[in-house]
Amino acid sequence: MKTLEFDFVIIGSGLAGLISAYHAANHGTVALISKSELDVSNSYHAQGGIAVAIDKDDRPENHFRDTLTAGRGLCDHDAVDILVKEGQQCIQEIISCGMEFDHDESGELFLGLEGGHTHRRILHAGGDATGKMMTSFMLKKVLEKKNISTFDYTAAVRILVDENHCLGVQTLQFISGENILFKGKATVMATGGLSRLYTRSTNPHTATGDGIALAWRAGIKMADMEFIQFHPSALSLPGEDAFLVSEAVRGEGARLLDVNGERFMEGIHPLAELAPRDVVAAAIFRQMKKTGSSYVYLSLKHLDAEYIRNRFQSIDAHLTKLGIDMTRDLIPVAPAAHYMVGGIRTDLWGQTSMPGLYACGEVASTGVMGANRLASNSLLECLVYGKRAIEKARRNLQEIKTTEEPAPIFLNKETDKEFLSAKNELADLMNSQVGILRNHEGLKSALEEVNQLSSKYDRPSNDYNHHKIRNLTDICRLIIQSAILRKESRGGHIREDHPEEVAEQAKHIIQQLGKDIQYEPVRIKK
């Protein structure tokens, strides 16, 4: 088994991974590992933008309050304070490096508005292609660094551990079938989310929670796994993927109508269509149940057509291919799994519960997101905490040790269909029982089904497909068990049998392999 040694091993090539690699290159050699192409990630597909309080009429304190409001009492105040303050500096740094954001006619940075924000503070690049523009920009910067080595089509399959210290990762190279050990003085997990666990998702097919599963198996703490954010407005057409119709569309004045053409958000929340995502997604879901439909409509008919086409060029082009004129036609939309709010628990510097291992981006639970992510905070979190993880890691680099070689993992095409069958079974189960609205009966039934499937794959296997099924069942179980424990409705976790928010339950649910459930209090700013 080949062994490669680096100062920093970065797993994942979304914005968090790219930012980490870029900063790490100033302090040593870097391996950047991606299980697909380097430009495939949730970050790349982010349409909305990046939130930062830089307008003369805005303040970080306003952004702080909006984030806490959206997070429903579960945000750690110190983590949010760092985000909104250091975020300003990080934005200025990336602009000074050459990143170009959209400007208005007067030459000022264009600032958009999205749900949950009380001020215009959303920076955009390429209209509705912010994630693509930012990740492409950072990937170019990363590839210019001579001490960064990139490895695509290379999947992390096991965290290397010695006496509760992370030494790196074992990987499987898809093209050659070779196992490669990447040993590092510091390892950073930036593996992204898990929303492809659901049948209906806005995420790329790579977003299956690999990092969560590996960290769990290595005995690392997980937090708030019950909180999955469903994006309210994903395209709903037979035979088509749940293409994201950005929240910024509603920020520009788009209205939600039920199948009878009636607007329904005005009586549900003071901000109507611009309410936080959890509120809008749940309202749409209930309206769909009420009308017996599988979608509602997004209407932009009352808005300036030329402005809308220029503002949302990528969305307009995609809808046009499907025969939909977004300025004249009603757009059928429905919620879809979009963002993992919980994840690997870290401190304010991205340090996990295991020395030598750090996490940032969607895979991490820094305390910023609470029970519901405020729109466009995710890209900012990548910038701020991707940088902070390296700042901590570079000060705590450990010597690379020689360890016993782990068992290899092999590709096996004969079990491809077995994996797809299990994956689809789990996705349908999660969609139906662990979706937007949940109840004890459905969650218990889902847990039983997951355990039944899991029992077939309990034994460690060298078959990569069996390894992936085991990962999926582990992650589903973590989400369901945490959802059962939270007997209230808060943010992205809505229990039909416990519809109220319970003040005493404003605590983080911590899961760790082989240990009892822990409850951590929210860190409050004094």
Secondary structure, 3 states (H helix, E strand, C coil): CEEEEEEEEEECCCHHHHHHHHHHCCCCCEEEECCCCCCCCCHHHCCCCEECCCCCCCCHHHHHHHHHHHCCCCCCHHHHHHHHHHHHHHHHHHHHCCCCCCECCCCCECEECCCCCCCCCEECCCCCCHHHHHHHHHHHHHHCCCCEEEECCEEEEEEEEECCEEEEEEEEECCCCCEEEEEEEEEEECCCCCHHHCCCECCCCCCCCHHHHHHHHCCCCEECCCCEEEEEEEECCCCCCCCECCHHHHHCCCEEECCCCCECCCCCCCCHHHCCHHHHHHHHHHHHHHHCCCCEEEECCCCCHHHHHHHCHHHHHHHHHCCCCCCCCCEEEEEEEEEECCEEECCCCCECCCCCEEECHHHEECCCCCCCCCCCCHHHHHHHHHHHHHHHHHCCCCCCCCCCCCCCCECCHHHHHHHHHHHHHHHHHHHHHCCCEECHHHHHHHHHHHHHHHHHHCCCCCEHHHHHHHHHHHHHHHHHHHHHHCCCCECCEEECCECCCCHHHCEEEEECCCCCCEEEECCCCC
